[in-house]
Amino acid sequence: MREALLAAASPDSDCPSSGTCDHGDLPSDLDRYEAVLFDWDGTLVDSHPLNYHGLSHACAHWGLTMDEPFYAARIGTSGAELIKELATAAGVTVPVEDVVARCLQTILDNISGLRPYPPVVQLAESLYGRLPLAIASGGAHRAVHAGLASTGLRHLFEHVITGEDAPRGKPDPGLFLLSANLLGVDPSRCLVYEDSPEGMQAAHAAGMRAVNVHCFRSY
């Protein structure tokens, strides 16, 4: 987790930079901001393999097949919505809350396998003490907090906002607006680090500048 910052990847279509992307460094306009918000899943940690395993395992218990391409194409969508979509396509009814609970338990049982993304973590560590930091995640409270404990990252963040804290998930801006409110910062003075299209949309809808971490993280 504390390993050196890895070499930055070439920018993707969401990156405004030309040539080598430098988003892994501290922002040159840091004085514009009063807080920095981080997504959790896929941003600070490589949780997608763990989440996919948990969700596909839970779905299989109720006779639903979730393959990896289906899951990968819907990163940023809540587990409950994915389950509903699968059930509708299969023409069956399943107890969505029970499937989600089984998925969560599988994730918690395997949380020690969660790995952080070193470039994003190092960025958060560089920002720590300069500006207030918070997590704004659509993930489950228990999963996010268990992951923070497992990776040793909890101390970096003043607040941890999760999916249970807002009535709607991303791309609705509610999670980001709540985070700004708790930090006592105007949304326009918040910088967001995200990995999913839904998260980027949510940040922009909240009036915040958002950086897609695919620009600089290494896998």
N, C-alpha and C positions, 0 to 999 in steps of 0.2 A: 504493500500500500504506500510505503514511503519511497519507493524506487524513483529514480530520476525521471524527469519529464521525457516522454518518448518523442521521437521525431514526428513533426506534424505531417498530416496527409495533405495531398493536394485538395484545394477547395472544391466543394460540390456546387450544385446550382443555387443553393441557398446562401452561398458565401460571396460577399461583394468584393473580396480581395482579388487581386490578380497575382499570378505567380504563387509563391509559397505563402500559405495562410498563417497569420500570426495571432489568431484568436486565442491560442493557448497561453499567450502572455497577458499580463495585466492590461486592461483597456487604456489606451492613451488619453481618453477623455473621462477618466475615473471621477474627476471632480464634478461631473454633471450629475452623479448619482448619490443617493442617500441610503440605498439598500440594494442587496443583490439576492435574487431568488433562484433557487436551483430545483429543477425537477429531480426525481429520484430514479425511477426505473429507466434504464437505458441512458441515463445522463451521468450520474455519479457512480452507478454500479451496473454491471453486466447481469441484470436480473432476468433478461428475456429467456435464457435456457431454463432457469429454475421455474419461472412463471408458466412457460409452455408445458413443462413436465407436469406441474401441479394441475393445470387446467385440463390437459389432455387425459391425464389419469382419472380425474374426477368425472369428466364427460364419459369416458369409457365405462365407468361403473353404472351409468344410466343408459348405455347402449348407443351413445353418440360418438362419432369419430371426428376428432379434430386433428387435421394434418398440419404440418409445420408451415407450408405455403399459405394456407388459410389464416393461420395465426399471424404470420409475419406481415401479411398484407393489411392487417388491422391493428398494428401496434398503436397504442394510444386509446383504443376502445376498451371499455370496462369488460371484465370477465363476464358479468351478468348479461351484457348486451351480446357478447359472442355466443354464450350459451343459448340465449333466446333465438338468435339467428340460426344456429345449428338445429335447434328443436323445430323451428318453423319449417326449415328446408326438409327436415325428415318427416314432418307431419305428425309429430308426437308432442306430448306435454310432459315436462320434467319439473321437479321442485327446484327452481332456480336457486333459491337461498341455500338449500341443502347442497347443491352442486358447488356453489361458491364456498361454502363452509368446508367441504371436503378438500377443495383445491387449496384453501388457505392452510389447512392442517398439514397437507403435504409440503407446502412451501416452508412452513415453520419447522417441520421435521428435518428439512435439508438445508436450513439457512446457513450452516457453516460452510457450504459450498459457494456462497455468494462472493463475488469478486468485484472490487472497485475498478473504475477506469483511472489509471494513474494520472494522465494529463488533466482530467477534470478535477480530481481530488487535489492535485497540487495547485491548481488555480484557486480552489476554495481555500486552501491553506494559506496562499499568498494574500488573499483578500481578508482573511480572518484578522480582526483587530483594527482594520482600516475602515470597514463599513459593517453594519449589521447584516447577517446572513440568515436566510430562512429556506426551508424546503417547502415547496408547494407541489404536492403529489396527489394524483388520483388513486393511488394505491391504498390498500387496506391499512388501517392504523396499526394493527398488530404486526403485519408483515414489514412495514416500513421501520417501525421502532425496533423490531427484532433484527432487521438488517443493519440498522445504525449501531446497535449494541455489538453485533458480530464483527463489523468492520472497524469499530472504534472511532466512528466519525461524529457521534452525537454532540460532542463538545463544541463543534464548529458553528452550530446553528442555534439562534435565539428562539426560534419557533419552528415547529414541524407541523405543517398543515396536511391533512390526508383526506381521502375520499369521503369519509364520514362527516367531515366538517362543512361541506357545502351541498346544497340540494342537487346540483348537477355537476357532472364532470367536464373536463376539457372536451371540446373547444369552448365551452362556456367559460367566461372570464372569472367566475365567482371565486375559485381557489386563489387566484392571484390577487384579486381585490381584497379578499379577507386577509391575506398575508400582509399586504401593504397597510391595511387598517391596524392590524396587531402591532406592526412595527412603528406606527405613527408617521408613515411616509406617504407623500402624494404618489399615486401610481406612475405619473410621468417621470418621477425621479427614481424609478426602480429599473434595474437591469436584470434580465432573465436569461438563464441558460437552459436550453431544452433540446430534445432529440426528435420529437414527433411532429408531424404536420398539425395535429390537433393541439399540441402544446404551444406551438408557434402562433396558431390562430388565436388561442386563448390569451396569450400575452399581448398580442397586438390589439385584441378587442378590449383589453384592460387599459390600453394606452401606454404600454410599456415597450421599451426596446428589447428585442429578443435575439439571441445568438444561437444558431444551430450548432451543437457541439460536434456534429459529424465533420465539421470543418477541421477540427484539430485533434480529436482524440485518436488514439491508435488502438487496434484490436489485439 
